[in-house]
Amino acid sequence: MSLAAAGEQGMSAIVHEVDPRHRADYERWMVAATQAHRQCRGYLAMDLIKPVGAGASYVVLLRFATVGDASAWLVSPQRRQLIEQARPWLLREERYQVHAGSAFWFTPSGAGALPRRWKQWLLSTLAVFPLTTLIPAVVRAAAERLAPAVPALALAALSATVVSGLMVYWLMPLLSRVAAGWLSR
């Protein structure tokens, strides 16, 4: 378990090794667990990565407004009760880590090492290039039609905000999930 500074956005990775005979039970349980996550203070989003092939590892990715919110959920009585319900289907104790901000993208949830820097750079470039090419053009075109007097600096700030949001909440989690096998080699 790893906890980071309490004021930054919290992203946690929880690994459950599920007995393959109980995948359906676990996935039904996850529906209730997801409803509970959504009620927690600071909850932003959840992704579930299912095992590949005969694997047993489910990875639950939770995003919270702060590391403190993520940590509070992980040790809450409500979550402990949920984990007790799932315990009969787990092959071993769950593992989890809480990360602050973008450290989450490339920090492994297990004991493995960080991916090589060139792989991190390449994956980040794949995310940044289309966003920094398309978003400023879209923002500029919309501003020319809707508010032609908006200063260039304001348009640049809006573009940067949209690009950062898409990177953090959508594109980097998606690319990291899709490229997980390649990143770990």
N, C-alpha and C positions, 0 to 999 in steps of 0.2 A: 504494500500500500504506500502511496506517495501523495502527500498533500502539499499544495502550493500556497502562495500568498492569498489572503482572504479577499482582497479588494478587486481582483481581476476576474474576468469571465471564467467560469469553471466548465471544463469539459471532462467527463469521466468515461472511462472504458471499463466495462465489467465483463469478465469472461466466465461463462458457465459451461462446464463440460457435462453434456446431457447424455444419459443413457439412450442410445439410438432407439430402443424399444419404447421410449417415453417421449419422443419428439412431439407427437400430437398433444400429449398432456401438457408439456412445457409450453407449446405455442398457444394453447388455450389459456394457460396461466398468464402468459405474457400480455394478453389482452387486458386482464384485470390489473396487472402491474403497470401497464401503460396508462390506464386511467388514473392510477395512484400517482404516477410521475407528474401527470398534468395538473394535479391538485397541489403539488408542492411549490412552496415559495421560490420564485426565480426561474421556474422551468421555462425553457425556450423550445427545445426540440429533442426528439429521440429517433435513432436509427437502430435497426436490428440487422445484423449480418449473420445469416444462417450458415451452418456447416456446409462445406463442399464435399460432395461424394460421401464416403463412409466416415467422414470426420464427425467429431462430437462437439466441437467448440462453437457456441453461440457468443457473439460479441454484441453487447448492448452499449451504444454510444449515447450519452446524455449530455445535453448542453444546458447550462444554467447561467443566470445573470452574473453570478459571482462564484468564486471558488468556495466561499463560505456557504452559499446555498447548496452547492453540489455536495459538499462535505456533510452538511446537516441532513440532507436526504439519505445519504449512504449509511448514517448511523442512527436514523430515526426508528422509533418503535414500530411504526407502520411498515417500514421496509423490512425490518427484522421478522415481523409476522409473515410478510409475503415470502421471504426466503425460506422460512420454516415450512410453508406449504409446498414449495418446490424441492426441498431437500431430498425427498425420496427418489427423485428423478436425476439428481446430480451425481456424477461419478466421483467428484472430489469437491472440496471447499472452493467457493468462488474466489476469483482474484479480481482486484480492481485497483485503479489508479485515478487520481484527480490531477488534472493539469491546468495551468493557467494559459489562456490565450492560445496563440498559434503553436506553442510547444506541443500541443496535442497532435497536430497533424503528423509529425514524424517520430513521436516517441512510442516505442513498442509497448503493447499491453502485457507482454510476457517478459521473460528474462533475456530476450534477444538484444542484440546491439542495434543502434540506430542505423538506418540505411546509409549507404555511402553518400557523401556530399553531392557528387555529380548526379546521382539519381534524384536527390531532393531538388537540386537545381533544375534538372530537366522537367520533372513533374510540375514544379512551380512555374516554369516558363510556359509549359503547355496550358496552364491555367491563366496566367497573366496576359499572354499575347492576344488571344481573341477578345478578352475583356477590355484591354486598353486600346484595342483597335476599334471595336464596335461601340462601346458605351459612350466615349466622347463624341463620336459622330452622331449618335442617336440623340444625346442631350443637346448638342449644338443645333441639330435640325428642329427639335421640338421647341427650343428657345427662340429660334428665328421666326417660327410661326406664332407662338403664344406670347412671348415676351422679348421682343427684339432689342430692348434696351438693357438687358441683363449684362453686367460686366463679365469680361472673359475670365477673371479670377473666380467669380461666383460659379460660372459654368465648370471650371476646372475643379473647384471644391465639390460640386455636386457629382461630377463624374468620378472623382476619387472615392467619395462616400459610397456610391453605387457599386463600383468595382470592389472595394474592400468588403462590403456586405455580401456580395455574391461569392467572393473568395472564401470568406470565413464560414458562411452558413450553408453554402450549396456546393460550389465547385471543388474546393480542396477536400472536403469530406468524401465527395463522390469519387474523385480521382484517386485518393488514398485507398479507398475501399476497392476500387476496380484494379488498382496496380499493387495491392498488398503482397501478392506472391512474388512479383518482380522486385519490389522494394526489399523484401527479406532475403533475396538470393545474393 
